[in-house]
Amino acid sequence: MHRIINRVCPALLSAGMAVVLAACGQAKTEMTKSKPTVRVDVEKARLEIMVERLQTTGDVIATNTVVLESTVEGPISFCPWREGDIVDTAGEKLIVIERPLYRQELAAAEAVLAVAQAKLDDLLAGARPEEIAQARETVKHLADCTAFAKADFDRVQNLVTSGSLPAEAAEKARVDYSKCHTQHESAKEKLAMLAAGPTKTEVAIAKAAVAEASARRDMAQAQLDECSIAAPFAGVITEVYVRQGDLAKPRQPLLKMMSEASLVVRAGLPEVSVMELQLGAGADVSLDAYPGKTFAARVARIYPRLEGSSRTRLVELSLDDKVRLIPRMFARVSLRGRRFDSAVVVPAQAVVATPRGEKLVFVVKDGKAERRVVQLGIEDSKRVQVVEGVQAGEDVVVAGNLNLKDGAAVTLGKDVTAAHAAGDAASVPAAEAGQKDGGQ
């Protein structure tokens, strides 16, 4: 009996194991057939208008700031300014340094100029009629004297020839005649000169004297002008370094002022973001001094260099809105960069980043998830532009994509495309809207 049991038990065990294995295989097959699919939410990729937003921070600075310095030495006799005072117009007197010596030098130079100018005016006016009349009378008188001397010389010459007078008498008469003749000729030349007026050389010399005197006067005036410092532009006094009664020295700072009209927002942008930025591009500026407010602005200047350590490029923005600015205010800047009128856009949650740095999007086709490696463009907080990898109208997974595998069977949960259609219709062109309707 013991032998029979020993023979039967192995057979029974083998049959039992076969039954168990068959049951396990059947169960495994049934489990494989009934494996659940992944439930995902999808949204269609759409064509939309996207504008790049470049976020940065900056400061308010004045581009027109000047420090006024002294060029002469002397006591300050006028300086009524305090920080914050307004200078209304360019050229307004700011500082006066007292130098009496410069005033005296100017007065002396003006007197010398007046004398030189009077001489020139007298020379250009020519001889007076009385002088010419007097010269003519002198010529007439000397002509009579010459004629008388000539007649006397001839008479004495005849008497000497006849022996009535010695030869010395003739010589004396000749000398008298020669003297009168010379005086007569000189008087005629003087009359001609008076009638002709001054020569070019005389006028040139007189004018040169006036020019020299005028230059000396201008030099004295320039020295005196250095004692009075005027505002180069209308603006605000920001720093006062001296007071009335202080002794000013050459190259000593006196005042610092800025032009409020030159206040701008200066900010830095990464070089990759600013290369396509254009002058006049729009921006929004928020200032901590005005909480809750945003001001429209535009790019007024783009610096032609990169800052050494930060590798950023500076831009300046001028505010379109009128608002009081103060230097060194902190500003938050949102610039409008590149614009794409027909960008393929997917929700930001549709993009999955891999450890290797790849960007993935899962597209649902024929009930299965298809893994796509995508190239992204610009993005905002909710949307991402897909440059390559996804076409408009395709269903992209926006929920349930974190552990999704390529080729996995999926069950569509919620299609959120319709939920956004009403709110986004205004931003989608009519042609694009028609294309999406046809795709659906």
Contacts in CASP RR format, 6 or more apart in sequence:
PFRMAT RR
TARGET T0000
AUTHOR 0000-0000-0000
METHOD contacts of the structure
MODEL  1
MHRIINRVCPALLSAGMAVVLAACGQAKTEMTKSKPTVRVDVEKARLEIM
VERLQTTGDVIATNTVVLESTVEGPISFCPWREGDIVDTAGEKLIVIERP
LYRQELAAAEAVLAVAQAKLDDLLAGARPEEIAQARETVKHLADCTAFAK
ADFDRVQNLVTSGSLPAEAAEKARVDYSKCHTQHESAKEKLAMLAAGPTK
TEVAIAKAAVAEASARRDMAQAQLDECSIAAPFAGVITEVYVRQGDLAKP
RQPLLKMMSEASLVVRAGLPEVSVMELQLGAGADVSLDAYPGKTFAARVA
RIYPRLEGSSRTRLVELSLDDKVRLIPRMFARVSLRGRRFDSAVVVPAQA
VVATPRGEKLVFVVKDGKAERRVVQLGIEDSKRVQVVEGVQAGEDVVVAG
NLNLKDGAAVTLGKDVTAAHAAGDAASVPAAEAGQKDGGQ
37 408 0 8 1.000
37 409 0 8 1.000
37 410 0 8 1.000
37 411 0 8 1.000
38 369 0 8 1.000
38 400 0 8 1.000
38 404 0 8 1.000
38 408 0 8 1.000
38 409 0 8 1.000
38 410 0 8 1.000
38 411 0 8 1.000
39 400 0 8 1.000
39 410 0 8 1.000
39 411 0 8 1.000
39 412 0 8 1.000
39 413 0 8 1.000
40 362 0 8 1.000
40 364 0 8 1.000
40 369 0 8 1.000
40 397 0 8 1.000
40 399 0 8 1.000
40 400 0 8 1.000
40 401 0 8 1.000
40 404 0 8 1.000
40 410 0 8 1.000
40 411 0 8 1.000
40 412 0 8 1.000
40 413 0 8 1.000
41 397 0 8 1.000
41 398 0 8 1.000
41 399 0 8 1.000
41 400 0 8 1.000
41 412 0 8 1.000
41 413 0 8 1.000
41 414 0 8 1.000
41 415 0 8 1.000
41 416 0 8 1.000
42 364 0 8 1.000
42 395 0 8 1.000
42 396 0 8 1.000
42 397 0 8 1.000
42 398 0 8 1.000
42 412 0 8 1.000
42 413 0 8 1.000
42 415 0 8 1.000
42 416 0 8 1.000
42 417 0 8 1.000
43 346 0 8 1.000
43 347 0 8 1.000
43 350 0 8 1.000
43 395 0 8 1.000
43 396 0 8 1.000
43 398 0 8 1.000
43 415 0 8 1.000
43 416 0 8 1.000
43 417 0 8 1.000
43 420 0 8 1.000
44 392 0 8 1.000
44 393 0 8 1.000
44 394 0 8 1.000
44 395 0 8 1.000
44 396 0 8 1.000
44 415 0 8 1.000
44 417 0 8 1.000
44 436 0 8 1.000
44 440 0 8 1.000
45 344 0 8 1.000
45 345 0 8 1.000
45 346 0 8 1.000
45 386 0 8 1.000
45 390 0 8 1.000
45 391 0 8 1.000
45 392 0 8 1.000
45 393 0 8 1.000
45 394 0 8 1.000
45 396 0 8 1.000
46 344 0 8 1.000
46 345 0 8 1.000
46 392 0 8 1.000
46 393 0 8 1.000
46 417 0 8 1.000
46 424 0 8 1.000
46 428 0 8 1.000
46 432 0 8 1.000
46 436 0 8 1.000
47 342 0 8 1.000
47 343 0 8 1.000
47 344 0 8 1.000
47 345 0 8 1.000
47 392 0 8 1.000
47 428 0 8 1.000
47 429 0 8 1.000
47 432 0 8 1.000
47 435 0 8 1.000
47 436 0 8 1.000
48 343 0 8 1.000
48 345 0 8 1.000
48 383 0 8 1.000
48 424 0 8 1.000
48 427 0 8 1.000
48 428 0 8 1.000
48 432 0 8 1.000
49 339 0 8 1.000
49 340 0 8 1.000
49 341 0 8 1.000
49 342 0 8 1.000
49 343 0 8 1.000
49 427 0 8 1.000
49 429 0 8 1.000
50 339 0 8 1.000
50 340 0 8 1.000
50 343 0 8 1.000
50 345 0 8 1.000
50 378 0 8 1.000
50 380 0 8 1.000
50 383 0 8 1.000
50 385 0 8 1.000
51 336 0 8 1.000
51 337 0 8 1.000
51 338 0 8 1.000
51 339 0 8 1.000
51 340 0 8 1.000
51 378 0 8 1.000
52 336 0 8 1.000
52 337 0 8 1.000
52 338 0 8 1.000
52 339 0 8 1.000
52 378 0 8 1.000
53 334 0 8 1.000
53 335 0 8 1.000
53 336 0 8 1.000
53 337 0 8 1.000
53 378 0 8 1.000
53 380 0 8 1.000
54 269 0 8 1.000
54 273 0 8 1.000
54 274 0 8 1.000
54 277 0 8 1.000
54 333 0 8 1.000
54 334 0 8 1.000
54 335 0 8 1.000
54 336 0 8 1.000
54 337 0 8 1.000
55 332 0 8 1.000
55 333 0 8 1.000
55 334 0 8 1.000
55 335 0 8 1.000
56 267 0 8 1.000
56 268 0 8 1.000
56 269 0 8 1.000
56 333 0 8 1.000
56 335 0 8 1.000
57 267 0 8 1.000
57 330 0 8 1.000
57 331 0 8 1.000
57 332 0 8 1.000
57 333 0 8 1.000
58 265 0 8 1.000
58 266 0 8 1.000
58 267 0 8 1.000
58 268 0 8 1.000
58 330 0 8 1.000
58 331 0 8 1.000
58 332 0 8 1.000
58 333 0 8 1.000
59 265 0 8 1.000
59 266 0 8 1.000
59 267 0 8 1.000
59 327 0 8 1.000
59 328 0 8 1.000
59 329 0 8 1.000
59 330 0 8 1.000
59 331 0 8 1.000
60 263 0 8 1.000
60 264 0 8 1.000
60 265 0 8 1.000
60 266 0 8 1.000
60 287 0 8 1.000
60 325 0 8 1.000
60 326 0 8 1.000
60 327 0 8 1.000
60 328 0 8 1.000
60 329 0 8 1.000
60 331 0 8 1.000
61 263 0 8 1.000
61 264 0 8 1.000
61 265 0 8 1.000
61 266 0 8 1.000
61 327 0 8 1.000
61 328 0 8 1.000
62 258 0 8 1.000
62 259 0 8 1.000
62 260 0 8 1.000
62 262 0 8 1.000
62 263 0 8 1.000
62 327 0 8 1.000
63 262 0 8 1.000
63 263 0 8 1.000
63 264 0 8 1.000
63 316 0 8 1.000
64 233 0 8 1.000
64 258 0 8 1.000
64 259 0 8 1.000
64 261 0 8 1.000
64 262 0 8 1.000
65 238 0 8 1.000
65 256 0 8 1.000
65 257 0 8 1.000
65 258 0 8 1.000
65 259 0 8 1.000
65 262 0 8 1.000
66 232 0 8 1.000
66 233 0 8 1.000
66 256 0 8 1.000
66 257 0 8 1.000
66 258 0 8 1.000
67 239 0 8 1.000
67 253 0 8 1.000
67 255 0 8 1.000
67 256 0 8 1.000
68 94 0 8 1.000
68 95 0 8 1.000
68 229 0 8 1.000
68 253 0 8 1.000
68 254 0 8 1.000
68 255 0 8 1.000
68 256 0 8 1.000
68 257 0 8 1.000
69 251 0 8 1.000
69 252 0 8 1.000
69 253 0 8 1.000
69 254 0 8 1.000
70 95 0 8 1.000
70 97 0 8 1.000
70 229 0 8 1.000
70 248 0 8 1.000
70 249 0 8 1.000
70 250 0 8 1.000
70 251 0 8 1.000
70 252 0 8 1.000
70 254 0 8 1.000
71 226 0 8 1.000
71 250 0 8 1.000
71 251 0 8 1.000
72 97 0 8 1.000
72 99 0 8 1.000
72 223 0 8 1.000
72 226 0 8 1.000
72 227 0 8 1.000
72 248 0 8 1.000
72 250 0 8 1.000
73 97 0 8 1.000
73 247 0 8 1.000
73 248 0 8 1.000
73 249 0 8 1.000
73 250 0 8 1.000
74 97 0 8 1.000
74 98 0 8 1.000
74 99 0 8 1.000
74 247 0 8 1.000
74 248 0 8 1.000
74 249 0 8 1.000
75 97 0 8 1.000
75 98 0 8 1.000
75 245 0 8 1.000
75 246 0 8 1.000
75 247 0 8 1.000
75 248 0 8 1.000
76 95 0 8 1.000
76 96 0 8 1.000
76 97 0 8 1.000
76 98 0 8 1.000
76 242 0 8 1.000
76 243 0 8 1.000
76 244 0 8 1.000
76 245 0 8 1.000
76 246 0 8 1.000
76 247 0 8 1.000
76 248 0 8 1.000
76 254 0 8 1.000
77 96 0 8 1.000
77 97 0 8 1.000
77 98 0 8 1.000
77 244 0 8 1.000
77 245 0 8 1.000
78 93 0 8 1.000
78 95 0 8 1.000
78 96 0 8 1.000
78 244 0 8 1.000
79 94 0 8 1.000
79 95 0 8 1.000
79 96 0 8 1.000
79 240 0 8 1.000
79 242 0 8 1.000
79 243 0 8 1.000
79 244 0 8 1.000
79 245 0 8 1.000
79 246 0 8 1.000
79 254 0 8 1.000
80 244 0 8 1.000
81 94 0 8 1.000
81 237 0 8 1.000
81 240 0 8 1.000
81 255 0 8 1.000
82 237 0 8 1.000
82 240 0 8 1.000
83 237 0 8 1.000
83 238 0 8 1.000
83 239 0 8 1.000
83 240 0 8 1.000
84 236 0 8 1.000
84 237 0 8 1.000
84 238 0 8 1.000
85 236 0 8 1.000
85 237 0 8 1.000
86 235 0 8 1.000
86 236 0 8 1.000
86 237 0 8 1.000
87 94 0 8 1.000
87 231 0 8 1.000
87 233 0 8 1.000
87 234 0 8 1.000
87 235 0 8 1.000
87 236 0 8 1.000
87 237 0 8 1.000
87 257 0 8 1.000
88 234 0 8 1.000
89 231 0 8 1.000
89 234 0 8 1.000
90 230 0 8 1.000
90 231 0 8 1.000
90 232 0 8 1.000
90 233 0 8 1.000
90 234 0 8 1.000
91 230 0 8 1.000
91 231 0 8 1.000
91 232 0 8 1.000
92 230 0 8 1.000
92 231 0 8 1.000
93 228 0 8 1.000
93 229 0 8 1.000
93 230 0 8 1.000
93 231 0 8 1.000
94 229 0 8 1.000
94 230 0 8 1.000
94 231 0 8 1.000
94 254 0 8 1.000
94 255 0 8 1.000
95 228 0 8 1.000
95 229 0 8 1.000
95 242 0 8 1.000
95 248 0 8 1.000
95 254 0 8 1.000
95 255 0 8 1.000
96 227 0 8 1.000
96 228 0 8 1.000
96 229 0 8 1.000
97 226 0 8 1.000
97 227 0 8 1.000
97 228 0 8 1.000
97 229 0 8 1.000
97 248 0 8 1.000
98 227 0 8 1.000
99 223 0 8 1.000
99 224 0 8 1.000
99 227 0 8 1.000
102 220 0 8 1.000
102 223 0 8 1.000
102 224 0 8 1.000
102 227 0 8 1.000
103 224 0 8 1.000
105 220 0 8 1.000
105 223 0 8 1.000
105 224 0 8 1.000
106 217 0 8 1.000
106 220 0 8 1.000
106 221 0 8 1.000
106 223 0 8 1.000
106 224 0 8 1.000
108 220 0 8 1.000
109 213 0 8 1.000
109 216 0 8 1.000
109 217 0 8 1.000
109 219 0 8 1.000
109 220 0 8 1.000
109 221 0 8 1.000
110 217 0 8 1.000
110 220 0 8 1.000
112 213 0 8 1.000
112 216 0 8 1.000
112 217 0 8 1.000
113 210 0 8 1.000
113 213 0 8 1.000
113 214 0 8 1.000
113 216 0 8 1.000
113 217 0 8 1.000
115 213 0 8 1.000
116 206 0 8 1.000
116 209 0 8 1.000
116 210 0 8 1.000
116 212 0 8 1.000
116 213 0 8 1.000
117 210 0 8 1.000
117 213 0 8 1.000
119 206 0 8 1.000
119 209 0 8 1.000
120 203 0 8 1.000
120 206 0 8 1.000
120 207 0 8 1.000
120 209 0 8 1.000
120 210 0 8 1.000
123 198 0 8 1.000
123 202 0 8 1.000
123 203 0 8 1.000
123 206 0 8 1.000
124 198 0 8 1.000
124 203 0 8 1.000
124 206 0 8 1.000
126 194 0 8 1.000
126 197 0 8 1.000
126 198 0 8 1.000
127 194 0 8 1.000
127 195 0 8 1.000
127 197 0 8 1.000
131 194 0 8 1.000
132 191 0 8 1.000
132 194 0 8 1.000
132 195 0 8 1.000
135 187 0 8 1.000
135 190 0 8 1.000
135 191 0 8 1.000
135 194 0 8 1.000
136 191 0 8 1.000
138 187 0 8 1.000
138 190 0 8 1.000
138 191 0 8 1.000
139 184 0 8 1.000
139 187 0 8 1.000
139 188 0 8 1.000
139 191 0 8 1.000
142 180 0 8 1.000
142 183 0 8 1.000
142 184 0 8 1.000
142 187 0 8 1.000
143 184 0 8 1.000
145 180 0 8 1.000
145 183 0 8 1.000
145 184 0 8 1.000
146 177 0 8 1.000
146 180 0 8 1.000
146 181 0 8 1.000
146 183 0 8 1.000
146 184 0 8 1.000
148 180 0 8 1.000
149 173 0 8 1.000
149 176 0 8 1.000
149 177 0 8 1.000
149 179 0 8 1.000
149 180 0 8 1.000
149 181 0 8 1.000
150 177 0 8 1.000
150 181 0 8 1.000
152 173 0 8 1.000
152 176 0 8 1.000
152 177 0 8 1.000
153 170 0 8 1.000
153 173 0 8 1.000
153 174 0 8 1.000
153 176 0 8 1.000
153 177 0 8 1.000
155 173 0 8 1.000
156 165 0 8 1.000
156 169 0 8 1.000
156 170 0 8 1.000
156 172 0 8 1.000
156 173 0 8 1.000
157 170 0 8 1.000
157 173 0 8 1.000
159 165 0 8 1.000
159 169 0 8 1.000
160 166 0 8 1.000
160 167 0 8 1.000
160 169 0 8 1.000
160 170 0 8 1.000
198 206 0 8 1.000
229 254 0 8 1.000
229 255 0 8 1.000
231 257 0 8 1.000
233 259 0 8 1.000
234 259 0 8 1.000
235 257 0 8 1.000
235 258 0 8 1.000
235 259 0 8 1.000
235 260 0 8 1.000
235 261 0 8 1.000
236 257 0 8 1.000
236 258 0 8 1.000
236 259 0 8 1.000
236 260 0 8 1.000
237 255 0 8 1.000
237 256 0 8 1.000
237 257 0 8 1.000
238 256 0 8 1.000
238 257 0 8 1.000
238 258 0 8 1.000
238 327 0 8 1.000
239 253 0 8 1.000
239 255 0 8 1.000
239 256 0 8 1.000
240 255 0 8 1.000
240 256 0 8 1.000
241 252 0 8 1.000
241 253 0 8 1.000
241 254 0 8 1.000
241 255 0 8 1.000
241 256 0 8 1.000
242 248 0 8 1.000
242 252 0 8 1.000
242 254 0 8 1.000
242 255 0 8 1.000
248 254 0 8 1.000
258 327 0 8 1.000
260 325 0 8 1.000
263 325 0 8 1.000
263 327 0 8 1.000
264 300 0 8 1.000
264 301 0 8 1.000
264 316 0 8 1.000
264 317 0 8 1.000
264 318 0 8 1.000
265 285 0 8 1.000
265 297 0 8 1.000
265 316 0 8 1.000
265 317 0 8 1.000
265 318 0 8 1.000
265 319 0 8 1.000
265 331 0 8 1.000
265 333 0 8 1.000
266 314 0 8 1.000
266 315 0 8 1.000
266 316 0 8 1.000
266 317 0 8 1.000
267 314 0 8 1.000
267 315 0 8 1.000
267 317 0 8 1.000
267 331 0 8 1.000
267 333 0 8 1.000
268 274 0 8 1.000
268 307 0 8 1.000
268 310 0 8 1.000
268 312 0 8 1.000
268 313 0 8 1.000
268 314 0 8 1.000
268 315 0 8 1.000
269 277 0 8 1.000
269 312 0 8 1.000
269 313 0 8 1.000
269 315 0 8 1.000
269 335 0 8 1.000
270 311 0 8 1.000
270 312 0 8 1.000
270 313 0 8 1.000
271 306 0 8 1.000
271 311 0 8 1.000
271 312 0 8 1.000
271 313 0 8 1.000
274 302 0 8 1.000
274 313 0 8 1.000
274 315 0 8 1.000
276 337 0 8 1.000
276 338 0 8 1.000
277 299 0 8 1.000
277 302 0 8 1.000
277 315 0 8 1.000
277 335 0 8 1.000
277 337 0 8 1.000
278 299 0 8 1.000
279 299 0 8 1.000
279 300 0 8 1.000
279 301 0 8 1.000
279 302 0 8 1.000
280 298 0 8 1.000
280 299 0 8 1.000
280 300 0 8 1.000
281 298 0 8 1.000
281 299 0 8 1.000
281 335 0 8 1.000
281 336 0 8 1.000
281 337 0 8 1.000
282 296 0 8 1.000
282 297 0 8 1.000
282 298 0 8 1.000
282 299 0 8 1.000
282 335 0 8 1.000
282 336 0 8 1.000
283 296 0 8 1.000
283 297 0 8 1.000
283 298 0 8 1.000
283 299 0 8 1.000
283 317 0 8 1.000
283 333 0 8 1.000
283 334 0 8 1.000
283 335 0 8 1.000
283 336 0 8 1.000
284 294 0 8 1.000
284 295 0 8 1.000
284 296 0 8 1.000
284 297 0 8 1.000
284 333 0 8 1.000
284 334 0 8 1.000
285 294 0 8 1.000
285 295 0 8 1.000
285 296 0 8 1.000
285 297 0 8 1.000
285 317 0 8 1.000
285 319 0 8 1.000
285 331 0 8 1.000
285 332 0 8 1.000
285 333 0 8 1.000
285 334 0 8 1.000
286 292 0 8 1.000
286 293 0 8 1.000
286 294 0 8 1.000
286 295 0 8 1.000
286 331 0 8 1.000
286 332 0 8 1.000
286 334 0 8 1.000
287 293 0 8 1.000
287 295 0 8 1.000
287 323 0 8 1.000
287 325 0 8 1.000
287 329 0 8 1.000
287 330 0 8 1.000
287 331 0 8 1.000
287 332 0 8 1.000
288 329 0 8 1.000
288 330 0 8 1.000
288 331 0 8 1.000
288 332 0 8 1.000
289 326 0 8 1.000
289 329 0 8 1.000
289 330 0 8 1.000
290 323 0 8 1.000
295 319 0 8 1.000
295 320 0 8 1.000
295 321 0 8 1.000
295 323 0 8 1.000
296 319 0 8 1.000
296 320 0 8 1.000
296 321 0 8 1.000
297 317 0 8 1.000
297 318 0 8 1.000
297 319 0 8 1.000
297 320 0 8 1.000
297 333 0 8 1.000
298 317 0 8 1.000
298 318 0 8 1.000
298 320 0 8 1.000
299 315 0 8 1.000
299 316 0 8 1.000
299 317 0 8 1.000
299 335 0 8 1.000
300 316 0 8 1.000
300 317 0 8 1.000
300 318 0 8 1.000
301 315 0 8 1.000
301 316 0 8 1.000
302 313 0 8 1.000
302 314 0 8 1.000
302 315 0 8 1.000
302 316 0 8 1.000
303 313 0 8 1.000
303 314 0 8 1.000
303 315 0 8 1.000
303 316 0 8 1.000
305 313 0 8 1.000
306 312 0 8 1.000
306 313 0 8 1.000
307 313 0 8 1.000
307 314 0 8 1.000
315 335 0 8 1.000
317 333 0 8 1.000
319 325 0 8 1.000
338 378 0 8 1.000
340 378 0 8 1.000
340 385 0 8 1.000
341 429 0 8 1.000
342 429 0 8 1.000
342 432 0 8 1.000
343 378 0 8 1.000
343 385 0 8 1.000
344 385 0 8 1.000
344 386 0 8 1.000
344 387 0 8 1.000
344 390 0 8 1.000
344 391 0 8 1.000
344 392 0 8 1.000
345 383 0 8 1.000
345 384 0 8 1.000
345 385 0 8 1.000
345 386 0 8 1.000
346 361 0 8 1.000
346 383 0 8 1.000
346 384 0 8 1.000
346 386 0 8 1.000
346 390 0 8 1.000
346 396 0 8 1.000
346 398 0 8 1.000
347 382 0 8 1.000
347 383 0 8 1.000
347 384 0 8 1.000
347 396 0 8 1.000
347 398 0 8 1.000
348 379 0 8 1.000
348 381 0 8 1.000
348 382 0 8 1.000
348 383 0 8 1.000
348 384 0 8 1.000
349 398 0 8 1.000
349 399 0 8 1.000
350 361 0 8 1.000
350 362 0 8 1.000
350 384 0 8 1.000
350 396 0 8 1.000
350 397 0 8 1.000
350 398 0 8 1.000
350 401 0 8 1.000
351 359 0 8 1.000
351 360 0 8 1.000
351 361 0 8 1.000
351 374 0 8 1.000
351 376 0 8 1.000
351 384 0 8 1.000
352 359 0 8 1.000
352 360 0 8 1.000
352 361 0 8 1.000
352 362 0 8 1.000
352 401 0 8 1.000
352 402 0 8 1.000
353 359 0 8 1.000
353 360 0 8 1.000
354 360 0 8 1.000
358 373 0 8 1.000
359 373 0 8 1.000
359 374 0 8 1.000
359 375 0 8 1.000
359 376 0 8 1.000
360 371 0 8 1.000
360 372 0 8 1.000
360 373 0 8 1.000
360 374 0 8 1.000
361 372 0 8 1.000
361 374 0 8 1.000
361 386 0 8 1.000
361 389 0 8 1.000
361 390 0 8 1.000
361 396 0 8 1.000
361 397 0 8 1.000
362 369 0 8 1.000
362 370 0 8 1.000
362 371 0 8 1.000
362 372 0 8 1.000
362 396 0 8 1.000
362 397 0 8 1.000
362 401 0 8 1.000
362 404 0 8 1.000
363 369 0 8 1.000
363 370 0 8 1.000
363 372 0 8 1.000
363 390 0 8 1.000
363 394 0 8 1.000
363 395 0 8 1.000
363 396 0 8 1.000
363 397 0 8 1.000
364 370 0 8 1.000
364 395 0 8 1.000
364 396 0 8 1.000
364 397 0 8 1.000
364 410 0 8 1.000
364 412 0 8 1.000
365 394 0 8 1.000
365 395 0 8 1.000
367 409 0 8 1.000
367 410 0 8 1.000
367 412 0 8 1.000
368 407 0 8 1.000
368 408 0 8 1.000
368 409 0 8 1.000
368 410 0 8 1.000
369 397 0 8 1.000
369 401 0 8 1.000
369 404 0 8 1.000
369 405 0 8 1.000
369 406 0 8 1.000
369 407 0 8 1.000
369 408 0 8 1.000
369 409 0 8 1.000
369 410 0 8 1.000
370 406 0 8 1.000
370 407 0 8 1.000
371 405 0 8 1.000
371 406 0 8 1.000
371 407 0 8 1.000
372 389 0 8 1.000
372 390 0 8 1.000
373 389 0 8 1.000
374 386 0 8 1.000
374 387 0 8 1.000
374 388 0 8 1.000
374 389 0 8 1.000
374 390 0 8 1.000
375 386 0 8 1.000
375 387 0 8 1.000
375 388 0 8 1.000
375 389 0 8 1.000
376 384 0 8 1.000
376 385 0 8 1.000
376 386 0 8 1.000
376 387 0 8 1.000
377 384 0 8 1.000
377 385 0 8 1.000
377 386 0 8 1.000
377 387 0 8 1.000
378 385 0 8 1.000
379 385 0 8 1.000
390 396 0 8 1.000
392 432 0 8 1.000
392 435 0 8 1.000
392 436 0 8 1.000
393 435 0 8 1.000
393 436 0 8 1.000
393 439 0 8 1.000
395 412 0 8 1.000
395 415 0 8 1.000
397 404 0 8 1.000
397 410 0 8 1.000
398 416 0 8 1.000
399 414 0 8 1.000
404 410 0 8 1.000
417 440 0 8 1.000
425 433 0 8 1.000
428 436 0 8 1.000
END
